[in-house]
Structure formats: C-alpha cells, structure tokens
Amino acid sequence: MKDKNLFDAIARRYSYREGFKKKKVPRKDLEKIVKAGLAAPSGKNEQTTTFVIVDDPALVKTIGKMHRMPAMQTAGAIIACIIDRQPAAVYEGHSFQVEDCSAAVENMLLAITASGYAGVWIDGWLRLENHAQIIGDLLGVPPNKIVRVIVPLGVPAREVPRKPKKPFAERAWFNKYKV
C-alpha cells in the first residue's frame, strides 16, 4: 500500500525482519528511495554519507547469507550507507557523519514505506565479527570508508503486528523533563 501523506508513512513505518516475496525492487524505486536519503540534512551541509545500492541477485544473496534474519536472507535489494572511517571535524572539533547517516537512513525508511515496501535498519551486527569490512570488500568500498548501516528491503511476504509505541506523555514534555 502506498502512502501519500508523510504522517501516514511515519505511522506505518516499522522494522520488518520477516521474509520478503521473491520480487525484484525496480531500480527506479531504489533510486527514488536513495534520493530521499540524499535529501536528508547533514552537519554543515557536508553531505558525507554515500550509498551502494545492491540489486544484483547473486550479491544480495551472498550478503544475505551472512545473517540469520529472514529479511536479510530474502531481500529484494540492500542499501549500504557508507561513511569515513576517520571523519573530519566540521564544527568545533566535531564530526556529524553518524548523525548524517542516521538522518539519511530514516528518510529512506520512510520512502520505503511510502513506496509500498518494507525494510529494516541494521547497524549493530555490522560491528561484530568484521561484518562491515567483509561487506565493504564485497562492494568495493575504499579502505578509508566503512559500511555503517545496511537496509535490506523488499515486498513483505506477510503482515506482521506492529509493536506499540509508548504514549506521548511517557516520552515527551513541554518546557521541562518530567520523571
């Protein structure tokens, strides 16, 4: 189902970890999704996050086999978000590459939902057992860069119940933090 309203896409977005249908994600859709990531804000407008869009079925399968999650093993495509290993400071000694990458990934997840697909943000697993390096090598990522996040995506094979979000009053307040 395609969402025409941003707030509908936000409400419908969730981390889909189940299997995908054996259906290719068209390149035009992948380009649209990654363009949403490219449109994300970035610290000092440095636009540091780069992407490799993996749609070659053999390469998707090779990467997917590395993880036991059904979404990885059955993905129609995978988007890899790449940042510098040693990011340059752009403001008062600080780099914002992790934040920039995160903003791009969230934009892409919303675009994935709005386009009728599902996906999941994977980053912690990349930090274990050299997965980021292994995937980076498969994708030809230069040594000074690292795969920070991957997003397997596709057409969901089934509907899954969404986990409820905590109420507004438990997580947001006006003017002062409340315990």
Secondary structure, DSSP 8 states (H G I E B T S, - for coil): ----SHHHHHHH--B--S-B-S----HHHHHHHHHHHHTS--GGG----EEEEE--HHHHHHHHTTS--HHHHH-SEEEEEEEESS----BTTB--HHHHHHHHHHHHHHHHHHTT-EE--B-GGGGSTTHHHHHHHHTT--TTEEEEEEEEEE-BSS---------HHHH--SSS---
